[in-house]
Amino acid sequence: MRDQSASVFAGILGTLVQRIPGARAAALVDAEGETVDFAGELDPFDVKVAAAHWRLVFNQARAQPALRCAQWISGRASASSFIVRGLPDEYAVVVVLTRAAGLLGALRRAFADCASALGREAGWPPEHAAAHWFAIDVVSERNRPTAIRRGASAEPLEVIGILAAGLGRREQGWRIRTASGVEATLIREPGGLWYAADIAGVTPRDLEWLRHGAPSPKKKL
């Protein structure tokens, strides 16, 4: 049960939890470790304590000269794993995962999409709010993309190339062109999670309509 009213940030964090295999909760924290909002299945007190602790660890790590520009840290404890991702204005997202969950790797796409959504709500400058990767809703046949959903309709796409490098385990990638002429790179992660990047001539903000309707996958614990 929540101990505070849910903000827009809670919804964004909830989507992040849904998109990271093994994630149990996520919190947005400030520079002092105070939780702005959170989402997930864990007790609110436990989430906030974990978020405050790992924010402190993140601060200590970045106090070291060799790590002062670090944007990520991850670690494992006896029962859980943790990831901290730095954000503008000294904010950070802390994710609590099962101990056996993978750390970082392809999760950069889920974090990029989350950071972009948080940035737009927080009013961060566009260079901080934009994401290299962002989640979209793709229509596919046998895991091959055929269209991008746009509300109740779908815009057909043409596959103009297949990615042969730079993919994680069980990932698939394509270079595509939509019917309106927009080119992009699509990645399908395990579990049917789709992300777009490398938009030719436009930014994710210009394609805001692509973001709406991207479903949060059902959690498998």
N, C-alpha and C positions, 0 to 999 in steps of 0.2 A: 504494500500500500504506500502511495506517495505521501511525503510529509510536506509538500509544497505544491502550489498550483503549477500545472505544466505550461510552459511557454512554447513559442514556435521552435526554440532550440531543442526542446525535448523531442519533437517530431523528427527533426533532422538527425539527432543522435540515435533515435529509435531505428531509422532507416540504416544508419551505419551499422548498428548491432546486427540487423537482419542480413546485411551484406558481407559480414565477416564470419566465416566458419569458426565455430567454437566460441564466439563472443557471447558474454553473458550480461554485460552492462557497459555503458560509456558515460563519461561526465565531461562537461566543459568547465574548466577551472581557470581562475585568474592567477596572477603572479604570486599571490600569497597562498594559493592552494584552496581558496574558497570556491565551492561548487556553485556555478551559475545555474545550471540545470543538468538533468541526467535522464537516462532511460535504461530499461533492461529489467531482468527478472530478479536481481539481487535486492536485498534489504537496503533501503535508502541510506541508513547509517553506515553500513558496510561499504557501499559505493563511495560515499563521501570521505570516509577514512582512507580508503585505498587511493582515491584521487588525490587527496592532500599529501599523502606519503610519497606517491610517485611523482607528484609535481615537485616536491622537495628534492627527490633524487635527480630529477631533470635539471633543476637549478644548480645543484652541486656538480653535475656532470659538465654543464656549460660554463661553470666557473673555472674549469681547467683550460689552459691556453689552447691545447690541442683540440678541444671539443667546443670551443666557444661559439662556433657556427652550426653546431649539430641541430638538426630538426627532428630527429627521431632517437628514442632509446627504447629498448625492450629488455625484458628479463623474466625469469621464472622463479616462483617461490614454491613452497612445498605442495600447495594445493591449486595454485592458479598461475597464469601467465599475464603479463602486462605490456602494453604498448603506450608510449607517450608521444604525441605528435605536436610540435610547436606551431603556434599560430601568431598572426600579427598582434600588436598591442600587448604582448606578454601573456596572451591566453594560450591554453593548450587543451587538447583532448586526451583523456586517459581512458583506455579500453581495458576491461577485465575479461580474460578469456579462460577457458579450461586449461589445465596445465599442459595437455598434449597438443594444444592448438599450435599451428604454424605461426611463426613470428615474421612480420614484415613481408618480404617477397612480393607477390602480386597484390597484396593489400594496399599498395600505394594508390591504386585506382579508386578504391572505396574511400580512402582518406582524402584524395583529391576532390572527389565529388562532394564529400561532407564539408571540407574546408571552403569550397566555393559557395555552398548554400549558407553556411554560417557567416561568411564574409558579406554576402548580399544583405542578410538580416542585420548584421552588426554595422553596416555602412562603411566597411573598409574600402580603401581605394580600389578601382577596377583591377589594377595589377596584382592585388592580393586576393580579390574575390574571384577572379577567373581561375578555372581549373584546366589543367592539361588534359585530364580525363574527366568525363562526366557520364552518369548513368542515363541510359535511354531504354525505350521499350521497342524491341525488334520483333517483327514477324519472321519466322524461319520455317524451313522445311528440311527435315533431317539435319538440323543444326546449321544450315546454310541460310544466311539472311536473304530475305526477299522484299521486305518493306519496313518502314519505320512508322509506328503508330503516331497519329496526330489527332489526339482527342478520340472521337468516335470513328475517325477515318484512318487510312493508312496510305503513306506515300511510297510508291514502288521504288525500288533501287536496283541498280545494275552493279554486279560484281566485276571490277576491272582488274583485280589482282588478288592473289592469295599470299599471305605472309608466310615466309619460310624460316624466319629467324627472329630472335628477340621475344619468343613466347615462353611462358611457363609451362609446367607439366599439365597436360590435358587441356591447354588453352588452344583456341583457334583464332585466326585473324584474317581480315580481308580489307582491301582497299575498295571503297564503293563510291558510286555517284548516284545521287537521288534524281528523281524526275525533274526537279527544279534546277539541276545543275551543280548542286553542292557536292564536293568530294570530301571524304573523311575516311579515317581508319576505324574499323570496328573490331572489337575483341570480345570473344565469348569465353567467359571464365567457367570453370566447373560449377555445376549447379544451375546453369542457364542464366548467369548474370552477364549483361551486355554493357559495354562502355564504348564511347566514341572519343576520338582525339584527332589531332592534326587536321583540323578543319581548314580547307583551302579557302583563303580570302575572307573568312568570317571568324567570329569568336563564339564561344558557347552562349554569351549574352545575346548575340544576334539570332541564335537558334533556340531561344528560350522555350519555344513551343515543343521542342524535342524532349525537354525534361519532364513535362507534365504527363502523367499517366505511366511513367516508369514504375512498375510494380515492385513492392518489397517482397522478396521471396519468402516462402514459408520456412521457418526455422527448423533445422534438423539437428537435434542435440544428441 
